[in-house]
Amino acid sequence: MLTLTPTAADTVRQLLASARASAEPHAGVRISPARRGRADTSVEVTLANEPGATDQTIDEAGATVFVDETAAEFLDDKVLDASVEAKGVRFTILNPRSRARGQTDQLT
């Protein structure tokens, strides 16, 4: 299952708090394939009022993330990280297996 770094969890909580005025109480951040039906390294992150019918729901440190079933298998052993940049939030998918081999693969 996808896990979140403390920074990613904090960023998701902040995004949801700023959108909460118009969002449903069970809103979250949804990760889905950037190309419909394809689970590869291209994913998109959007705010969602609720999970899709087949989404995997991750609630980590008060941060709710919905993962599309197509992306869930690809993201199963990955870690979601985040950074706040001048243009907005950048989410990065880290592959801990690569780091274990001394590499620093990052998928965005």
Stockholm file with secondary structure:
# STOCKHOLM 1.0

chainA/1-108         MLTLTPTAADTVRQLLASARASAEPHAGVRISPARRGRADTSVEVTLANEPGATDQTIDEAGATVFVDETAAEFLDDKVLDASVEAKGVRFTILNPRSRARGQTDQLT
#=GR chainA/1-108 SS CCEECHHHHHHHHHHHHHHTTTSCTTCEEEEEESSTTCCSSCEEEEEESSCCTTCEEEEETTEEEEECHHHHHHHTTCEEEEEEETTEEEEEEECHHHHHTTCCCEEC
#=GC SS_cons         CCEECHHHHHHHHHHHHHHTTTSCTTCEEEEEESSTTCCSSCEEEEEESSCCTTCEEEEETTEEEEECHHHHHHHTTCEEEEEEETTEEEEEEECHHHHHTTCCCEEC
//
